[in-house]
Amino acid sequence: MAERGSFGDQLAWVLKNYPRALIKVELLGVARTALGVEVGSWAWLIEGPEGAAPGIFTAIASGTWDKLTSEVLGLLRNPNEGYLFALLALNLIHSGLLLGLAAWGCRRMLWPEGSGGIWLALALMTAAYLMLVPAAAGQSRFRVPAKPFLAILAGIGWGALIHRMQPQGSRRVVVDGRKEGPSA
């Protein structure tokens, strides 16, 4: 690779010679942003400032389930690290619920009425822009500006799920500011 090539030339060279590695790094950055998992901060919390990344992150990256299981069990047995691992797990559960409910909210805005298409497109494009642009540099902090859009979509999804779980006869509908249906 030429040392003084333009950024575009260097990018083209990397894309030509290392397409899989580039895509993997980009997707891992997007995953860090979307899931709110910043390896460095969690590693510092679990291992301390002088420690390297803990074995759990290495095990996740390598994809070996045996190593991952032993690392997780080791963290849970250690009273000093178990609660931090529990916080990491709760963070991942929260992110999963937020993204899942946001996806359900997107579904609700499109089907069956389909009346929220323009607002859904605006919210999704804004959230995607804010979360995808950092790409390989992804960290949980890049998700902060997108959180309000995700929270609104998750709220719509939660409302749709609650509405769906109610028995058919007990559903109320608001029409022109008046509640119609049972116990209106």
CORJO-V903895 format. One record per residue. RES is the residue in one letter. PHI is phi in whole degrees, 0 to 359 (none if undefined). Layout:
# CORJO-V903895
res=RES phi=PHI
res=RES phi=PHI
This chain:
# CORJO-V903895
res=M phi=none
res=A phi=291
res=E phi=289
res=R phi=248
res=G phi=291
res=S phi=290
res=F phi=301
res=G phi=298
res=D phi=295
res=Q phi=294
res=L phi=296
res=A phi=299
res=W phi=297
res=V phi=296
res=L phi=299
res=K phi=289
res=N phi=267
res=Y phi=222
res=P phi=295
res=R phi=295
res=A phi=297
res=L phi=296
res=I phi=297
res=K phi=298
res=V phi=296
res=E phi=297
res=L phi=293
res=L phi=296
res=G phi=296
res=V phi=296
res=A phi=297
res=R phi=299
res=T phi=292
res=A phi=293
res=L phi=268
res=G phi=71
res=V phi=252
res=E phi=255
res=V phi=304
res=G phi=300
res=S phi=293
res=W phi=293
res=A phi=297
res=W phi=296
res=L phi=295
res=I phi=280
res=E phi=264
res=G phi=97
res=P phi=296
res=E phi=270
res=G phi=277
res=A phi=275
res=A phi=303
res=P phi=293
res=G phi=300
res=I phi=296
res=F phi=289
res=T phi=295
res=A phi=294
res=I phi=296
res=A phi=294
res=S phi=280
res=G phi=79
res=T phi=267
res=W phi=291
res=D phi=297
res=K phi=295
res=L phi=298
res=T phi=299
res=S phi=294
res=E phi=294
res=V phi=297
res=L phi=298
res=G phi=297
res=L phi=295
res=L phi=291
res=R phi=285
res=N phi=277
res=P phi=296
res=N phi=281
res=E phi=248
res=G phi=300
res=Y phi=291
res=L phi=292
res=F phi=295
res=A phi=297
res=L phi=296
res=L phi=299
res=A phi=297
res=L phi=297
res=N phi=298
res=L phi=293
res=I phi=296
res=H phi=301
res=S phi=298
res=G phi=298
res=L phi=295
res=L phi=300
res=L phi=291
res=G phi=295
res=L phi=293
res=A phi=296
res=A phi=296
res=W phi=294
res=G phi=296
res=C phi=297
res=R phi=300
res=R phi=295
res=M phi=287
res=L phi=262
res=W phi=233
res=P phi=273
res=E phi=287
res=G phi=73
res=S phi=278
res=G phi=258
res=G phi=302
res=I phi=291
res=W phi=288
res=L phi=296
res=A phi=300
res=L phi=296
res=A phi=296
res=L phi=292
res=M phi=295
res=T phi=293
res=A phi=297
res=A phi=297
res=Y phi=300
res=L phi=292
res=M phi=263
res=L phi=267
res=V phi=299
res=P phi=296
res=A phi=43
res=A phi=298
res=A phi=276
res=G phi=307
res=Q phi=215
res=S phi=298
res=R phi=295
res=F phi=286
res=R phi=276
res=V phi=305
res=P phi=294
res=A phi=274
res=K phi=303
res=P phi=300
res=F phi=293
res=L phi=295
res=A phi=293
res=I phi=297
res=L phi=297
res=A phi=295
res=G phi=297
res=I phi=297
res=G phi=296
res=W phi=297
res=G phi=299
res=A phi=293
res=L phi=293
res=I phi=298
res=H phi=299
res=R phi=290
res=M phi=280
res=Q phi=288
res=P phi=300
res=Q phi=306
res=G phi=287
res=S phi=261
res=R phi=285
res=R phi=249
res=V phi=237
res=V phi=264
res=V phi=235
res=D phi=51
res=G phi=80
res=R phi=249
res=K phi=276
res=E phi=237
res=G phi=117
res=P phi=301
res=S phi=52
res=A phi=279
